Amino acid sequence: MVKNISEFFYGFRNKIVDSSILEKEYSEKIYDFAMQIKDKNLHEKYRENFLLILGYSLRLEDLSQRLFFTFQEAVYAIDLDFQMKDEDSKKLNSIVYILVLELILKQLQTNEVDEELEKEALHTYQKLQEQKAKENKKYHMYQY
C-alpha cells in the first residue's frame, strides 16, 4: 500500500497538476488510499505528523490553493525520499500527505469543515513553531 502511494506521488515529480484536475481525476484514488490507511489504523499512529502538515496547510485560506500546494509538497517530499533512499520517511510522508489531501478534497467537495480538527492542527503547528523559535533564540545567544 505505502509503495503504491509513494509511486503515485513520484509519478508527478516532473509535472504540475492543477487543483481542479486533482479534484476531478485523482480524488477517488486519494480516497481509496486514505481508506486503506484507515483500515490498517495507521492514521492513529501518524496523527501528530498529520496534524503538523494540516496545520501548515491551513496558512492558505483558498482551498484550491491549499490542495495544489499540499500536493506539490507531497510530490517534492516523496521525490526527495526516493533520492535519499529513506524508506521510513517515504512511509511517513505517503501516509500523512494522503490523509491531509483527503481532508482538503472532502472540504472542497462538501464545503464541510471540521473546526475542532483545524483548531487542533493549528495548535500543534503553533507548538512546533514556538519550539523552533526557542531553539533559534538559544543558538542566537551563543553568537555574541
Helices and strands as residue ranges (DSSP letters): H 2-10, H 19-21, I 22-26, H 27-39, H 42-45, H 47-57, H 63-84, H 87-110, H 115-141
